[in-house]
Amino acid sequence: MSRRIKLIWDFRGPDALHTAEHHQIHLDEFVKMEKVLETQSGFEQLSEFHAIAFLTVNQENMLAVRDALRPHRGEEG
């Protein structure tokens, strides 16, 4: 089984949650257009003024997705 990498985009400010939720729509569009397999996207509110959007991909797809979408950070899992 391949390692999974969670690519993360951070959003801050009073509209952070709304922005993260909207960003997930674009992540899903990218995955569908580029036919990236075995992904999971989502968004989370970490605090009142900090939210994230994320896309979890297999390690073998990580470099191509990272280079195309330029996430702020990533983590294993």
NORBEL-V119282 format. One line per field, one symbol per residue. ss: DSSP state (H for helix, E for strand, L for the rest). phi: phi as a letter, one per 20 degrees, with the letter a starting at -180 (. if undefined). A space follows every 10 residues. Layout:
ss=???
phi=???
This chain:
ss=LLLEEEEEEE EELLLHHHHH HHHHHHHHHH HHHHLLLLLE EEEEEEELLE EEEEEEEEHH HHHHHHHHHL LLEEEEL
phi=.ffdddecde ccofdgffff ffffgfffff gffeleeldb dabbeebgcb ccdbcecfgf effffgffdl ffabbfp
